[in-house]
């Protein structure tokens, strides 16, 4: 599902919302989630899952074309863990 499909589905499911209102709502939710993760926070949506950050320490890697050793900096990556209800719904849809 893309963002535009989500907005269209919200507008269809809630007739009191215009497409513009649905777009603003989706944008605000996604922006809030992004800001929370950027600050190092954790997002838990009951029945859906948890968004958190995985920390990868700095390490040395190797350039595959030259074989030269290169320094890979530390990074923080977003990670999603599905909740029990979501896992069960996905498993039941097989």
Secondary structure by P-SEA (a helix, b strand, c coil): ccaaaaaaaaaaacccccaaaaaaaaaaaaaaaaaaaaabbbbbbccbbbbbbbbbcbbbbbcccccbbbbbccbbbbbbbbcaaaaaaaaaac
